[in-house]
Amino acid sequence: MPRKKYEESVGYLFEQRFGKPLSDFNTYTNTVETLADTTKKDYYSRLAKFFLWLGEDPDQVIANRKTQIKADDETADYYERKVRVYKKMLEETQTGRSVKTHIGRIQGFFSNNSKKFSLDLGTMKYSKKRKTDKFSPDNAMCREIYSFCESPRDRLLIAIAFQNGVAPIDIAENDWSTMPTEPFKYYKGCREKTGEIWHGATTPEIAQEFAAYKKIRGEVLKSKLNPKKNEPFFKGREGFLDSTGISQIISTLIKKAGYDNITGFSPKSLRDGFEDALVDAEILGKTKEAMMGHVGDIEHQYGGDDRLKPRVEEAMQKTYKFLMLTEVVNTNGKSAQKISDLDNAVVESQKEIAALKTINSSLTDRLAKTEDEMGVLKILSITLCKKEMLQYTQEIEILQRALSEGTAEDPEDTAKEIEVYRAEIIAMEKAITRLERSA
């Protein structure tokens, strides 16, 4: 879906009405100066609409609020009455959740400028009805979506969203550069909208694609805008990916898989699929809530974070059969050593057979057993050779893509690494030929 032209946007309409962008008003900058970038964008959009409806710019609103509070007369609750009218208007076209967010941003504008300017709105009720029913994809559907991923970055995004239940906004805002590189290892992050902590564990797919993407991504530096925070981990052709960019990637993959016509199927639906998998695996209620990030401070219900960690890791291992995105995940570089060990075992078996044949014909039974073992070893060695060749081929594709996209840190070293992998593939092909001839 093409982006809306600036001339059609609420920002343009606001600038035309009040003579300058919303971001140039001091009362607005006071509101958002300490907020995350994603939250700032939400404030900008929702407050601009409110001020256009109200017919007053932000500085006028705060000045009027200050005067009305001092007057302490029938005008003191002017903005409370206006916001209630605005709420009713929003409820005609929006869900209760969206309306609640709108009102929360308006209240935030007043209170962030000064606590005494806060609106006294009392207890407001919001409809919980959704525009469309939620949709929860099953494992087979997520596998299909995963199969259309063409890069480690996209595979990692789908794996994190489905296998850890992380929403796009949280994928964009959390620091992934220090995530564990081994499967079924505990880590945690923060939910952007609620501030709750979610407790997760890596999977074989997450560990594998994280290692592959980190090689392409390179070192994650400290953000120039916020030195206390790392720069975003995920990048696209046009720069770092925010929540919208990540949602667009996942939506594109959903469309490629042919599921874009399913009502309610959105990037957030992968999180619902993860929750269903936890239920199917019969994970203990409070462990499930901790992994979903629904309940704050839940680690203290376990007597401490140290007791929660093994339970989360155990829960992920138990749930993984409902979350698998691939049939076989590579062995992180250990296959080469296994192939070498098996190759040596084949040679030793051949020597033993020759010795047995010359020693005594009475050892026929032992000879037959050794030949059977050697046959099994040959088959296993050939299988591992092929698996390792597949892994090297995938590594070459990743590095070639990095060269073509200009994201390789050192193109010369990357080219050399590609040649090394090609040489390894040739060696594996020769090994397979040798083993098949000796069968």
C-alpha positions in Angstrom: 0.0 0.0 0.0 1.6 3.3 -1.1 2.5 5.9 1.6 0.1 8.8 1.9 1.4 12.0 0.3 2.5 14.7 2.8 -0.2 17.1 1.3 -2.8 14.6 2.4 -1.4 14.0 5.9 -2.6 15.3 9.2 0.8 17.0 9.7 0.4 19.0 6.6 -3.2 20.0 7.5 -1.9 21.1 11.0 0.9 23.2 9.5 -1.6 24.9 7.1 -4.0 25.7 10.0 -1.5 26.9 12.6 1.4 28.2 10.5 4.1 25.8 11.6 4.6 22.0 12.4 3.4 20.6 15.6 7.0 19.7 16.6 7.9 23.5 16.7 5.5 24.2 19.6 7.2 24.3 23.0 4.3 22.7 24.8 4.5 19.7 22.4 8.2 19.2 22.8 7.8 19.4 26.6 5.3 16.5 26.2 7.5 14.1 24.2 11.1 15.0 24.9 11.7 11.9 27.1 9.7 9.4 25.1 10.8 6.7 22.7 10.7 7.5 19.0 7.8 5.2 18.3 5.8 6.7 21.1 6.6 10.2 19.8 5.2 9.3 16.4 2.0 8.1 18.0 1.7 11.3 20.0 2.3 13.5 16.9 -0.4 11.8 14.9 -3.1 11.7 17.6 -2.5 15.2 19.1 -2.4 16.9 15.7 -5.9 15.5 15.0 -7.1 16.7 18.4 -5.8 20.2 18.0 -7.3 20.5 14.5 -10.7 19.4 15.9 -10.3 21.8 18.8 -9.3 24.7 16.7 -6.4 25.7 19.0 -2.7 25.2 18.8 -0.9 23.5 21.7 0.6 26.7 23.2 -2.9 28.3 23.2 -4.4 25.3 24.9 -1.9 25.3 27.8 -2.1 29.1 28.2 -5.9 28.8 28.3 -5.8 25.9 30.8 -3.5 27.9 33.1 -5.9 30.9 33.0 -9.0 28.7 33.6 -7.5 26.9 36.6 -6.6 30.3 38.2 -10.1 31.6 37.6 -11.6 28.7 39.4 -15.1 29.3 37.9 -17.4 27.5 35.4 -14.6 27.6 32.8 -12.2 25.5 34.9 -13.5 22.2 33.4 -13.7 23.5 29.8 -11.1 21.0 28.4 -12.6 18.1 30.4 -15.9 18.8 28.6 -14.3 19.1 25.2 -12.4 15.8 25.6 -15.6 14.0 26.6 -17.2 15.3 23.4 -14.2 14.3 21.4 -14.3 10.8 22.9 -17.9 10.3 21.8 -17.0 11.5 18.3 -14.1 9.0 18.1 -16.3 6.1 19.3 -18.4 6.4 16.2 -15.5 5.2 13.9 -12.9 3.6 16.2 -12.5 0.7 18.6 -12.5 1.2 22.3 -8.8 0.4 22.5 -8.0 3.1 19.9 -10.2 5.7 21.6 -8.5 4.9 25.0 -5.1 5.5 23.4 -6.3 8.8 21.9 -7.6 10.0 25.3 -4.4 8.8 27.0 -2.2 10.9 24.6 -4.4 14.0 25.2 -4.1 13.5 29.0 -0.4 13.0 28.6 -0.1 16.3 26.8 -1.7 18.2 29.7 0.0 16.3 32.5 3.5 16.3 30.9 3.4 20.1 30.7 2.5 20.3 34.4 0.8 18.0 36.8 -1.6 20.8 37.8 -2.8 20.9 34.2 -4.0 17.2 34.3 -7.5 16.6 33.2 -10.0 15.4 35.8 -11.8 12.9 33.5 -13.1 10.6 36.3 -13.7 6.9 35.3 -14.1 6.5 31.6 -15.5 3.3 30.1 -14.3 2.0 26.8 -15.8 -0.6 24.5 -13.7 -3.8 24.3 -15.2 -4.7 20.9 -12.7 -5.2 18.1 -13.2 -4.1 14.5 -12.3 -7.6 13.4 -11.8 -10.8 15.4 -8.3 -11.8 16.2 -6.8 -14.6 14.1 -4.2 -17.0 15.4 -2.1 -18.9 12.8 -1.1 -22.5 13.4 2.4 -24.0 13.0 1.9 -25.1 9.4 0.9 -21.6 8.3 3.9 -20.1 10.0 6.2 -22.6 8.4 4.7 -21.6 5.0 5.4 -18.0 5.7 8.9 -18.8 6.9 9.6 -20.7 3.7 9.2 -17.4 1.7 11.9 -15.6 3.7 14.9 -14.9 1.5 17.4 -13.5 4.0 18.6 -14.3 7.6 17.1 -11.0 8.7 13.6 -11.9 7.5 13.8 -15.5 8.9 15.0 -14.1 12.3 12.0 -11.6 12.3 9.5 -14.4 11.7 11.2 -16.7 14.3 11.2 -14.0 17.0 7.6 -13.0 16.3 6.2 -16.6 16.3 8.6 -18.6 18.5 8.9 -15.9 21.2 5.6 -14.0 20.7 7.3 -10.6 20.3 5.2 -7.8 18.7 6.7 -5.7 15.8 6.9 -2.6 18.1 8.9 -4.6 20.6 11.2 -6.2 18.0 12.0 -2.6 16.8 12.7 -1.1 20.2 14.5 -3.9 22.1 18.3 -4.5 22.0 18.9 -7.8 20.2 22.7 -7.5 19.9 23.4 -9.4 23.1 20.9 -12.2 22.6 22.3 -15.7 23.4 23.6 -17.6 20.4 22.8 -21.1 21.7 19.3 -22.7 21.5 17.0 -22.8 24.5 18.9 -20.1 26.4 17.0 -17.6 28.6 16.9 -13.8 27.8 14.4 -11.1 28.5 13.1 -7.8 27.0 10.7 -5.0 27.7 7.3 -4.4 26.1 7.2 -0.9 24.6 3.5 -0.1 25.2 3.0 -1.5 28.7 6.5 -1.5 30.2 6.1 -5.1 31.3 9.1 -7.5 31.1 8.7 -10.6 28.8 10.9 -13.6 29.5 11.9 -15.7 26.5 14.3 -18.4 25.4 16.0 -18.9 22.0 15.2 -21.7 19.7 17.4 -23.5 17.1 16.0 -21.3 14.3 16.5 -18.1 16.3 20.0 -19.0 17.3 21.0 -20.0 13.7 19.5 -17.0 12.0 20.7 -14.6 14.7 24.3 -15.8 14.1 23.9 -15.5 10.3 22.4 -12.0 10.5 24.8 -10.7 13.1 27.6 -11.6 10.7 26.0 -9.5 8.0 24.9 -6.7 10.4 28.3 -6.2 11.9 28.9 -4.4 15.2 26.0 -2.6 16.8 27.1 0.9 17.8 25.8 3.3 20.4 23.1 5.5 19.1 24.1 9.1 18.3 20.6 10.3 19.4 20.7 8.4 22.7 24.2 7.4 23.8 22.8 5.3 26.6 21.0 3.0 24.1 22.3 0.9 21.2 21.3 1.7 17.7 18.4 -0.4 16.3 19.5 -4.0 15.4 17.4 -4.5 12.3 18.2 -2.6 9.1 16.7 -2.3 5.7 17.9 -0.7 2.4 16.7 2.7 3.6 18.0 2.6 7.1 17.0 1.2 10.5 13.7 -0.6 10.7 11.0 0.8 13.0 7.8 -0.9 14.0 6.1 0.1 10.7 9.0 -1.3 8.6 9.1 -4.6 10.5 5.3 -4.9 10.1 5.6 -4.3 6.4 8.2 -7.0 6.0 6.0 -9.6 7.9 2.9 -8.5 6.0 4.6 -9.0 2.7 5.6 -12.5 3.7 2.1 -13.2 4.8 0.9 -12.1 1.4 3.5 -14.2 -0.4 2.2 -17.2 1.5 -1.3 -16.5 0.3 -2.8 -15.7 3.7 -3.4 -11.9 3.2 -7.1 -12.6 2.5 -7.7 -14.0 6.0 -9.7 -11.5 8.1 -7.7 -10.5 11.2 -4.4 -12.0 10.1 -1.8 -9.3 10.8 1.9 -9.3 11.9 0.7 -9.2 15.5 -1.2 -12.5 14.9 2.1 -14.4 15.1 2.2 -13.5 18.8 -1.3 -15.0 19.3 0.0 -18.2 17.5 2.8 -18.3 20.1 0.4 -18.1 23.0 -1.7 -20.9 21.5 1.4 -23.1 21.3 2.1 -22.4 25.0 -1.5 -23.5 25.8 -1.2 -26.6 23.6 2.1 -27.5 25.4 0.2 -27.2 28.8 2.7 -24.7 30.2 2.0 -23.6 33.7 -0.2 -20.4 33.8 2.2 -18.0 35.4 5.1 -19.2 33.3 3.0 -18.6 30.2 2.2 -15.1 31.4 5.9 -14.4 32.0 6.8 -15.5 28.5 4.0 -13.4 27.0 4.9 -10.4 29.2 1.4 -10.1 30.6 2.2 -9.7 34.3 4.8 -7.4 35.8 7.4 -8.5 38.4 6.3 -12.2 38.0 9.9 -13.4 38.6 9.3 -12.7 42.3 6.5 -15.1 42.4 9.1 -17.7 41.8 11.3 -16.5 44.6 13.6 -14.7 42.2 14.8 -14.4 38.6 17.2 -17.4 39.1 14.3 -19.8 39.6 12.3 -18.3 36.7 15.1 -18.8 34.1 15.2 -22.6 34.1 11.4 -22.8 34.0 11.3 -20.6 30.9 14.0 -22.6 29.2 12.2 -25.9 30.1 8.9 -24.5 28.9 10.5 -23.5 25.5 11.9 -27.0 25.0 8.5 -28.5 25.8 6.7 -26.0 23.5 9.2 -26.2 20.6 7.4 -29.1 18.9 4.5 -26.8 18.3 6.8 -24.0 17.0 9.2 -25.7 14.7 9.8 -23.7 11.5 12.3 -26.1 9.8 12.8 -29.9 9.8 16.5 -29.7 10.2 18.7 -27.0 11.7 22.4 -27.0 11.0 24.8 -28.0 13.8 26.7 -24.7 14.1 29.9 -25.8 12.4 30.3 -29.1 14.3 29.4 -31.2 11.2 32.9 -31.0 9.7 34.5 -32.6 12.8 31.9 -35.3 12.8 32.5 -36.0 9.2 36.2 -36.2 9.8 35.7 -38.6 12.7 33.4 -40.8 10.7 35.7 -40.8 7.7 38.5 -42.0 10.0 36.2 -44.7 11.4 35.5 -46.0 7.9 39.3 -46.3 7.2 39.9 -48.1 10.5 37.0 -50.5 9.7 38.5 -51.3 6.3 41.9 -52.1 7.9 40.2 -54.3 10.5 38.3 -56.2 7.7 41.6 -56.9 5.8 43.2 -58.1 9.0 40.3 -60.4 9.9 40.3 -61.9 6.4 44.0 -63.0 6.7 43.9 -64.1 10.3 41.2 -66.8 10.4 38.2 -67.8 8.4 36.5 -68.7 11.7 36.0 -65.0 12.3 33.4 -64.7 9.6 30.7 -63.6 12.0 32.8 -60.7 13.3 33.8 -59.8 9.8 30.1 -59.5 8.7 29.3 -57.4 11.7 32.2 -55.1 11.0 31.2 -54.7 7.4 27.6 -53.8 8.4 29.0 -51.2 10.8 31.2 -49.8 8.1 28.2 -49.6 5.7 26.2 -47.6 8.3 29.2 -45.3 8.9 29.5 -44.7 5.2 25.9 -43.8 4.8 26.1 -41.5 7.9 29.3 -39.9 6.6 27.7 -39.2 3.2 24.6 -37.7 4.8 26.6 -35.4 7.0 28.8 -34.4 4.0 25.6 -33.4 2.1 24.3 -31.5 5.1 27.6 -29.6 5.4 27.6 -28.8 1.7 24.1 -27.3 2.1 25.2 -25.2 5.0 28.3 -23.9 3.0 26.0 -23.1 0.1 23.7 -21.1 2.3 26.7 -19.2 3.8 27.9 -18.4 0.2 24.4 -17.0 -0.6 24.4 -14.8 2.5 27.9 -13.4 1.8 27.1 -12.8 -1.9 24.0 -11.0 -1.0 26.0 -8.9 1.5 28.4 -8.0 -1.4 25.7 -7.2 -3.8 23.8 -5.0 -1.3 27.0 -3.3 -0.1 26.5 -4.3 3.5 29.7 -6.4 3.8 32.1 -4.9 6.3 35.2 -5.9 4.2 34.4 -6.9 0.6 37.8 -8.3 0.0 37.7 -10.6 3.1 34.1 -11.6 2.2 35.2 -12.6 -1.3 38.0 -14.7 0.2 35.6 -16.4 2.6 33.3 -17.3 -0.3 36.3 -19.0 -2.1 37.1 -20.9 1.1 33.5 -22.2 1.3 33.6 -23.2 -2.4 36.8 -25.2 -1.8 35.2 -26.9 1.1 32.2 -27.9 -1.1 34.5 -29.4 -3.7 36.3 -31.3 -1.0 33.0 -32.7 0.2 31.9 -33.7 -3.3 35.2 -35.7 -3.7 34.7 -37.3 -0.3 31.1 -38.4 -1.2 32.4 -39.8 -4.6 35.1 -41.8 -2.8 32.7 -43.2 -0.2 30.1 -44.2 -2.8 32.7 -46.0 -4.9 33.9 -48.0 -1.9 30.4 -49.1 -1.1 
